[in-house]
Amino acid sequence: MTREEIEAVTGGYHGDAFRILGPHVVDRKKPRWEVRAFLPQAEEAAVIVDGGARPMRKEHSAGFYVASLDGEPRPYRLCARLWGGGTVEFEDPYRFPLLLSDFELHLCSEGTHYESYRSLGAHITEVDGVKGVRFAVWAPNAEVVTVVGDFNDWDVRRHPMRHRNGGIWEIFVPGLTQGCKYKYFVRSRFHGYQQMKMDPYAFYCETPPKSAAIVWDVDSYEWGDSEWMETRAKTDWLKSPISIYEVHLESWLRGPHNQMLTYRELAVSLVEYVKKMGYTHVQFMPIMEYPYSGSWGYQVIGYYAPTSRFGTPEDFMYLVDSFHQAGIGVIIDWVPAHFPKDAHGLAYFDGTSLYEHADPRKGEHRDWGTKIFNYGRNEVRAFLISNALFWLKKYHIDGLRVDAVASMLYLDYSRKPGEWIPNAFGGRENLEAIDFLRRFNELAHQVPGAFTVAEESTAFPGVSKPVYTGGLGFTMKWNMGWMHDMLRYFSKDPVHRRFHHNDITFSLLYAFHENFVLPISHDEVVHGKRSLLSKMPGDEWQRFANVRAFLSYMYGHPGKKLLFMGSEIGQYEEWNYNSGVRWELLTFDYHRKLQTLVRELNRLYTSEPALYEIDYHWSGFEWVDFHDVDHSIIAFLRRADDPNDTLLFCCNFTPVPHHNYRFGVPSAGFYKEIFNSDAEMFGGSNMGNRGGVPSLPVPAHGKDNSIAITLPPLAVVVFKKQ
């Protein structure tokens, strides 16, 4: 120990503080040992050993203390008389052994530690019989990393960490408990960079704009959803009904003073509502900690922490648990495509581009002002894959909807020529990201009953095909083409729809190429795109009738369903993340009855196997007629695994009713009208078929039998043979 090393410790720039601080043998012959401690908060210090106090001498005016002791090193404690008054006795963090095993470090460096959150981050633990918190962080290009917090007055010098193989820093701080606030102070070896950083593996964080991590135990919650989890593990989701209610927790419902509801309040009101409406799943826009509400959660800072805006990690677990006990699955948005540039986050973490690509042509989204993960780096891949598995395992999340997959797949995504770098073969595909997504999907599907959904807007082949067949391995994919075609079609005045008939039929050319989800998401009702109701043409009656016809066709079309909050009640305004859904509209008939329609569609959907058992094969769908372009009328069949279990959908997309309109049917019999979007209870004109119609041996549409029905205006009617 030299004078220069003491200066480095007291100055906070010694890269190996454990070599200086703590217990050290100084003479093996006598024998003799020393205890060294840096205690800038102490006016005087002593070592408590063998039941007595041995005064420590001050070797440096900044508070570097040393005590020389006879014999071999043995357990001790430190005692300090503080400058502000009072005396404290405590364990010395620098007397404890190595914390992480060499095998853990090897797995982290290899990128195969898929539960890296168990090793890195802050963990309440016990070392040598002493309780405290173990901290570990990856910062390979740091000169020094110290853990700072409310337990050391945010002094960046007092708790330098131990540097281990693979660039991981660790320390055990005795006496700390749940609730301690902390950050890492990173002093880089490059460019004089130094910055307070939030723990990438933090389980809980302060509510923004505050940005410290909080020590938290996420293993103590007692789950009550065992029945759900057991059933989920046996469920084939591709052959099951999935009707998703997409929710932004900040703005679904506000309190009387426009305050956000807590997780536990939502566990009552939101769970009751989703259950009443008949949805099978709820999907949360990102709930991982994010600094700016205007990002809607899509610029994540704390990948392992549910946002503290609504409560603690246990509170969020309680919300998920409540949904499961109500028989409702939970999907969350996951954002591995990019992260924000906030100084306390992942960006430039150790003074280098650690989590992101250094070259902005690969490492920056100019449109979004965010950084792109370096998927070719082992530790980054382990960080992201571990994060996905963390939510599936620790929080019992049922599905991950992966955001912005298209931006990950293509190196030239939203870039002009010269602004991107081709891959090793000269192509535009991001081979590292593709490999990462495949591995992520392989491991996610090893969690019993879990599924993944890609928000992918291109024609990239095999997004929802298994990895072993060359696909990306997602369970399902959003059908963005269907969504754009349908919204474009329904925004036209009905008199012009005959010129756009292809929009409502084109999707069936590719409907079975992928496992599709039909999404009407938050992206379609914001930024000047207008709400779902406001997209529709005509007077008020026609607007609501168009929404009813659109949703009814959506529920009949092959694919799982997703509807964003507010659309089910016909909200006029675009979605605003700063205010709640306009629930007061339910005092008006049209809005209340539209909500009734959506509830009835969910009931019909979940009770009729023909609507979900064969979503992803041509045998579950058959056109009856799509040739009546002039009247904008189509009809089709949906079939269950039992081919005799069939539904006939008849759709009229103009406000002109038709009587005695004939459709071919598969076999003779009585066809009951089991749904009519024009029913008075939904706000329609109540034009229908008085419960059903018998077939006649009159050939039509290639069938030997047919039915002649009344086709209401702007409506969908559904028949089932009795």
N, C-alpha and C positions, 0 to 999 in steps of 0.2 A: 504494500500500500504506500504510494508516493503522495507527496503534497499535491501534485497535479491531478491525481485521481480523486483526492478529496475535493479539490476544486471542481472537478467534473461532476461529482455526485451532488454537491451543494448547488451547482449551477444548473443541474437538470440535464446534462448532456453526456453522462457516462453510459456507454452502450452495454455494460455488463455489471450492473450494480450489485448483483448477487455475489460477485467475486470480491466485493469490498465490504458490503453490509452483512450483518448477521454474525453467527459464531464462526471463528476461524482458529485453527491450531497454529500457534506461533513458535512453539518449541516442543518437540516430541521427546526430547531427552529428559526435561525436568519433571513432568510435562507442564505445558502452560497454554492457555487459550485466551482469546479476546472476544468481546461482544462489541460490535460497532453499529451505531444507529444514527440516522439523520433525522433530527427532531427539531425543526425550526420553530415549532410551537412551544418548545420547552425552555424555561429559564434554567432549570436543573434537571438532571436525569439520573436514574439508578437502575441497576440490574437486581431483580428479585430472584435469588438462587439459594438453594439449600435452606429455605426458610428465613433468609436474611436479606437485607438490602445492601448492595455494594455500590457506592457512588461511582458515577462515570465522569471522566474528565472531558472537558470541552476542547477538542482539537482544532475546531474552526469556529469563528465567531458567528457563522450562519446557522450553527446548531448541530455540528458533527461531534458525536460523543463516542468515547471509547472506554471500556472497562477491561482491565487485565485480571485474569482469574487463574488460580492454580488447578491442576488436575486435567481431566479429560472433559470435553464439552458435554453438557447435560441440560435437561429442560430448565428454562428460565422464563421470566416475564420482565417487561420493562415498566418503569414507573417514571412519570414526568410531572414536574411542577410547572404549570402553564403560566405564560406571561400574563394572561388575563385574570389569573387567580384560580385556585383549585388544583387538585392533584388527581391524575388518572393512572390506572394500572392496566396494562394491556399486553397481549401476545405480540411478539415480533414477527411480522410477515416473512422476514428473511431467514428464519430458522427452519422453515418447512422444506421438505424434499421436492423433487420433480413431480409434477402433477399429471401431465398427459403421458401416456405410454408411447414408446417408439413406434409401435404398431399403428396407433391412432395417427401419429404424425405422418407415417408412411401412406396410410390410406388417404389422408387429406391431400398430400402432394400428388398422389396417383390419380386423384379425382374420383375415387371409388368409395369414399366415406359418405354414403347416402343418408346417414343420420348424423351429419356433422354438427347439427345443433346440440347434440349431446356432449360434444367435446368443446366447441367454441361457444363464446358468449359468457353470460354470468350464471353460475349455478350455486344454489345454496347446498352446502356439503359439509362434511366433517373430515378433517385431516389430523391424524395422530390424536384422536380424541377431542379435538378442538373444533367447534362449530364456526362457520364463516362462509365466505363466498369465494368461489374460484372463478377468476376471469381469464379469458383467452381470446386473442384476436390475431388475425392474419394480416401482417404488414411487413413483407419481406424487404422492402427498401427503406425501412425506417432505421434511423440511428438510435433512437430511444422511443419507447412507448410507455407512457405512465397512465395509470388509472386514477381519475380525479372524480371527486363527488362531494356530497354534503358531509361525508364522514371525514374528509381531510381538508375542509375549507376551500375546496376547489384549487388547491395548491398543486401546480403541475410538476413539482419536484419531489413530492414526498413518497410516492409509490411507483417507482420505476419497475417495469416488468422484466421477467427473465426471457432471454431470446433462445428459442429452440430451433431444431432443424425444420426446414421448409418455410422459414420466415414467420413462425407462430410465436407470439409473446404470451406469457402466462404469469399469474401471481395468485396466491391465496391470501386474502385479507381476513384475518380472524375477527370475530365479533360482529360482523355485518349480518343484517337480517333482511327479510323481505321489505321492500319499500324504499331501500336506499337508492338515491339518484346518483347517476354516474355518467361519465363519458371517457373516451380515450383521448389523451393528448399525444399526437403523433408528431415527432420531430424527424423529418426526412434527411436522408444522406444527400439529397439533391436540391439545389436551387435555394437553400435556406428555408425550405417550406416547413411550416409548423401550423397545426390546426387542431382544434377540438373536434372530435368525430363521435357521432353516435354509434353505438355498437351495432354492426350489421346483423347480429344474431339476437338483438334485444327482444325479450318476450313481452315487454310492456314499455310504454313511453309516456312522457308528459304530454298534456294536451297542447297542440300547436296554438300560438306561435312558440311556446316553450319547446325545447328539443332534447332534453336529457333522457337517457334510458333509465328504467327503474328495475331493480332486482325483483324478480317474481318467480314463484314456483307454479308451474303449469301442470303439475302432476297430482295436485291434491283434490281436484274436483271429482265428485262421485256421480258418475253417469247413471241415468235411469232409462236408457234407450236400448237395452240389450235385445229386446224383442225385435225392434226395427233393424238393428245391425245384423241379427241372425237371418231375418227375412231378406234383407238387402243382399247378403252374400249369396243367396240362392236365386236372385232375380236376373233374368235376361232382359236388360233395359231396352234392347232393340225390338223386343216383341211385347213390350209393356207400354201402357199409356204414359206419356210425359207431356204434361201441360204446365208451362213455367210462367210464373208471375215475376217479372223483373222489377226489382225495387232498389231505389236509392234511399238509404236509411236516413240521410239528413233531411229529406224532403217528402217522405211518404205522408207523414202526419206530424204537424207541429202542435205544441202545447198551447194553452190559452195566452201565453205571452210570447208566442212565436218561438219558443225554445224547442230544441231537439229532444226527442224521447230517448230514454235510456234503453239499453239492451233488455233489461227486465220489464220495462213498460211495453216494449215491442213484443216481448214474449207472451203478453196477454192480447194486446190489440191487434197486432199484425198476424199472429198465429190464428186467432179467432177469425179474422177476415179471410185469410187465404183458405182456411178450412171451409168456411161458409160458401166461398166462391167456387169450391170444388177443384182447385188446382192441385196437381200432384207434387209440384216442386216450387220452391221459391229460389230466385237467383239474386244475390246481392252484388251490386256494383262494388268495386274493390273496398274491402274493409281493412286491409293492411294500412298501417299508419302512413298518412300523407300530410304534407305541410300546408297545402293550399286547397281549400274547398272547391275553388273554381276549376280544379283539374278533375273533379268528380271522383277522385281517388285513383286515377290512372297514372299519377306520378308518385310512385311509392318510395318512401324513405325507410320505413321499418317493415321489412318483408316478413318478419316472424311475429309481429305484434298487431293484434286487432286494435283499431284506433281507439284511443282513450276518450274520444268525444262522447261515447255512449256508455262508458263503464270499464270495468276491469276484464282481464281474460276470462275469469270465472263467469262473469256476467254474459259474455258472448257465448261461452260454452252452454250456459243455461238457456240462451235463446235457441241454439241449435238443438239442444236436448228437448226443448218444448215442442219444436217443430216435429222432431222424430216421434215423440210420444203422441202427437196428433196425427201421425201417419203421413207426414209431408217431408220430402227430401229437400236438402239444402245444397245449392250450387253457389260457388263464389267465383268472381272474376279474378284471374291470376295474370300478372303482367310481367312476363319474362323478356319482353321485347326491348324495353328501354327503362331508364331511370333518370330522375331530375339532376340538375347540376348544383343543387343546394350545397353550400360549403361544408355543412356538418354531415352530409350523406356519403354515398359510395364514391362519388366523383373525385378523381385525383386523390385516392384515399391515403396513400403513403408518400405523396409527392411525386407519384408516377401514375400513369394510366393503368391502374391495377385491375379493376373490374371491367373497364371499357377498352376499346381499341384506341391506340394513341393517334393513329391517322384518322382525321375527321371524315375522310372518304369512306371509312368503314365504321367509325366510332361515334358518329353524331347524326341525329335526326334534326335537320335544319328546320323542317316544318313545325316540329313540336318543341324545339329547344331542349332536347334531351340527349342523353348518352346511350349508346348501344353496347350491350354486354359483349365481352370477348368470349364467344362460345368455344373457342379452341383452347382455352386455358383450363387446365384440370380443376383448379380450385374454384373457378367461377362456375363450371358445370356442376360440381358437387354442391356449391352454395345454392344453386337454383333447384336442382333435383331434390336435395334434402328439404328445401322449402316446400315444394309441392307435396312431398310425402308427409311433412310436418302437419300440414292442414288436414290431410286425409286421415292421419293416424291420431294426432293429439286432439283435434277439434271435431273429429267424426264427420268431416265434410264429405258429401256424397259425390259431388262432381266438380271438376275444375273447368271453367270456360276460359280458354286461353285467348287473350286479347292480341289483336294486331299480328296474327300469324303471317299474313302476306308480307309485312315489313321485315320479318325474319327470314323468309325464304329467298328473297331476291336482293342481291347486292345493289341493284340500280333502282330500288324502290324509291319513288319520288325524287329521283336524281336526274340531272341533265347529263349528256355525254361529257366525259372528262371529270365528273364529280364522283365516280365510283371506280373500284378496282376489280377487274375480272378474277374469277377463281383460277385455280391451278391449271384448269383445262381450257381457259379462255371464255368460260360461260358466265352467266349472270346469276346462277343459283348459289346461295350461301351454303356451301357443303358442310361447314362446321355447325351451322344452325340446324340444318336438316338432320345431321347425326345426333345433335343434342335432343331434338324433338322426338326422334325415334327412341332414344334411350329413356327419356322421360316417360313416354307412353308405355314402354315395356314395363317399367317399374311401377307406374301408377296403377296399371291393371293387375298388378300382383296384390294390391290391397283389395280384399274381398268385396265385390259389389260396387267398387268405385268406377266412375267413368269420366271421360274427358271430351270436351267440345271445342272445336276450333272456330274462331271467327276469322275466316279466310275468304277473301273476295275474288280470287283469281281462279283460273282453270287448272291449277297445279294438280297433277294426277295422283289419285290414291291417298288423299288426305285422311279419309276415314277407313282405309284398308289396313289390314295387319302388316306389321313390320316385316314378317317373314315372307310376305308376297311382294315386298318392295314399297309398301305404303308408308305413311308417316305414323300410323298406329292410333290415331284418334278414334274414339267411339263414334262421334258424330261431328257434323260440320254445319255451320250456319249456311242456309241457302240464300245468299245475298242476291243472286240473279232473280229468283222468284220474287223476292221482296221488291226489288226495283221495278220489275215488269208489272206487278200487281198494283203498286202505288201509282205508277204512270197511267195504267189503264183506268183505274177508278177515279183519277183526277180529271179525266175527260168528261165532257158533257155527254150524256147517254146517246145523243143524236149522232155523235162522232165515233162512238165505240166500235161500230161495225168496221171502221177503217183500222182498228187496232186489235182486232180479234185475236191475232197471233200472240199478243201479250199474255192472254189467259190460258193459252194452250201450249205455248213453247216449252214451259218448264217440264212437261211430261216427256219431252225428248231426252232429258238427262236426269229425271227424277230418281232413277235407280242406280246412277253411276256412283253416288256417295250415300252415306247415311245422313240424311238432311234433317235439320231443325228449321222450321219456318219462323223467322224472327221479325216481329215488329218491335224494335228495341228503342232505347232512349235516343240513339243516333238519328232516328227518323222523325223525331218530334221536337227538334231544337235547332238553333242556328238558322232561323228563317225558313225551315222546311215545313213549318206549321204542324199543328196537332193532327192526329188521325182524323178527327171529325172535320177540322177546317180544310183538309185536303179535298174533301168531297164537294162536288158541284151541286147546284140547285138550291131550293128553299130549305127551310129547316126540316120539314118532313122528309124531303128527298135526301138530305145529308145523313140523317139518322138511318133511313132505309138503306142507303149505300153502305154505311158502316156495318149494318146488320148483315147485308148480303155478302160483303167482303169477308167478315169474320166467319160466317157460315161456310163459305167456300173454302176458307183457310182450314177449318176443322175437318172438312171433307177431303182435302188434298193430302196425298201421301206425305208423311213427315211428322216429326214431333212439333209441338207448338210453343211459342213464346210471345207474350204480350207485355208491354211496358205499362207500369202503373199510370192511372189516369185515363188511359185509352178505353178502359172497360166502362167508364161512366160518361164518355163523350166530353172530355174537357175541351173547352174552346181554345184556351191559351196554350202556347208552347210550354214545355216543361221548364221550370225555373228551379235551379238547385237551392235557391235561397228561400223558397217558400213551399208550403205543403200543397198536396193535391187539392183541387177545389171541391172538397167534399160537400160543401153547401149546395152544389148543383143537384144533389140527390133530392132536394125538396121539389124539383120539377119532374113531371111525368116522363118526358123523353129520356132524361138522363137515368132516372131510376129504372125505367123499363129496359134501357140498353144494358144496364148492369144485370138485370134479370136474364136477358138473352145470353150474356157471357156465362152466367152461372149455369143456365140450362145447357149450353154448348159443352161445358165441362162435364156435366152429368151425362149427356148423351155420349160424349167421347169416351169416358171411362167405363161406361156400361155396355158399349157395343164393340166386341172384339174385332169386327170388320174394319174399325177405324184405327187400329193400332197393331194388330198381330202381324200383318204383312205390309209394313211401311216401305220396305227396301227391296221389293222384288216385283216385277211386272205382273205376277199372278195375283197380286192384291188389288189391281186396278184394271178397269176396262172402260174404254170410251163407249158410250151408247150413241152419242151424236155430238159433233162439234162443227157441223156444216152450216147451221142456220146463222150465218154471219149477219145478215140484214136485221135480224131481230135480237142479236147478241144473246142467244140461248145456247146453253150447253147442258149435257147430261152424261153422267158416268156412274159406274158401279164400283163399290168397294167391297172386298171379300176378306173373310177371316180364314184361319187355317182350315176350318170346315167350309168347303166351297159352297155349301148350301146356305151358309150364313152370309147374306148379301144385303147391302143397302144401295138404294137408287137415289142419287142426288140429281135434282132438276133445278137449273139456275136460269133466272131471267134477269139480265143486267140492264134493262130499260124500264122506265116507269109505265110501260104499256102492258096491261094484263092480257092474258091469252086464255081462251076457253076451248075445251075439247082438244087440247094440244096432245098429240100422241107420241108416246115413247115405247120402244120395244123393251120387253122384260124377259128375264132368263127362262121363266116357266109360268105356267098358268096358276092362277090363285087370286086371293084377295090381298091387295097391297095397302097396308095401313099407313096412314100419314103420321109418322112419329115425330116430325119436327117441321115447323113452318116459321120462317123468320118474319113473316108478315102478320103473325098472330097479334091480336090486340094486346095481350099481356107483355109483348115486346115493344109496343108502340106502333104496330102496323095497322093496316086497313082491315085486317081480319078476313081476308079473302082466302078461301082454302077449299078443301075437298071433303068436308064433313066427316072426317075420320078416316077416309080411305076410299079406294075404288077397286072393283073387280077387273081382272084382265079379260080380254076378248081374244078369240082366235083370229086376230087381224095382224098379218105380218107387218113388221116395221123395224127398220134399222137392223136388218139381218136376223131378226128373231121371229119365231112363229106366233108369238103372243105379244100383246101390247096393252097399255092402259091409256085412256084419254083423260087428261087432268085439267084442272084450272091452275094456271101458272100466274101467281100474283105479281104485282109490279115490284121491281127492284127487290127480288126475294129469292130465297133458296128453300125448296121443300124436299123432304127426305121421306122415302117410302121403304117399308120392310114387309116382305111377304109373310103372312101369318100361316 
